[in-house]
Amino acid sequence: PFYCSGFVIKEWAALGRECINEKRDAFTWEPSDYSCIVTNCPFSLKKESLQMAIKTGKPFAVLMPFQSIATQWFSRYWDDVQVLLPRRRYHFAKNGVLKNAQWQSTVWVCKNMNLPEKFHLLRDTKKK
């Protein structure tokens, strides 16, 4: 739901998926036809982003700072979500340029994504 420069569209296409990436207000607009939400939300709007994802009723995976899951506001969602734990900090790209690793750890907060456990450690996809 959050507009990006387009790199993610190519990544989803390589997986055989279509990515909706329109420059609109994610909090007031919802596409008419989509199967799930996968987003790197603005970290300054993490609470609002999680609430928006839940409100849609669709399966979702929202990337947010690890510390978010330890906050008081997050505690009301514990029974309804699962957490994917990356093995490493992500490297983000801005305008197609890969940046250094994020200074803070992140997690994927998910709902209805058919994960095997409440907490699931992502496999390491980095080539050695």
Secondary structure, DSSP 4 states (H G I P E B T S, - for coil): -----SHHHHHHHHTT------SS-TTT---SS-S-EEEE--GGGHHHHHHHHHHH-S-EEEEEEGGGGGSTGGGGGGGG-EEEE-SSPPEEEETTEEEEEPSS-EEEEEESS--SSSEEEPPP-S--
